[in-house]
Amino acid sequence: MSFTVRVLTPEKIELETTCDEVILPAVNGNLSILTGHARLVSVLKTGVFRQKTEEGWAPIILLGGFAEIHNDLLIVWALGAEQLSPDLTLEDVKKAVDEASNSLTAAKDKSTDLKIDPDVIEAASALSLAEARLEAFKYIN
């Protein structure tokens, strides 16, 4: 048995399909959704949405948002979403993670208040996205 999945962003419908299992990047950890799941609303962080297909796991990078499952309908409202480019290499992805990590360290070193410094927040967001791309890369290769 399967359930319906819709991934929506402000720009477009990113995905509309049926599947047997999805894993969501919830703020408290990954959340697995199966057919017949209890009603649930969850806040999502930047991370990898994975949909189980006949070929394996298909990843989409989500830029935060929230999800609701009810009556075998999963709707994900994401702030943004992206598919990995087929031209991307593991070296490119690892290099981007290293650069984002270095940028975050530099921003933290210059900051007097880490919680509200926009440079720290931007660097932390860039690192989360780079790490999500690295995680997603595992599922396409």
Disulfide bonds with the S-S distance in Angstrom:
none
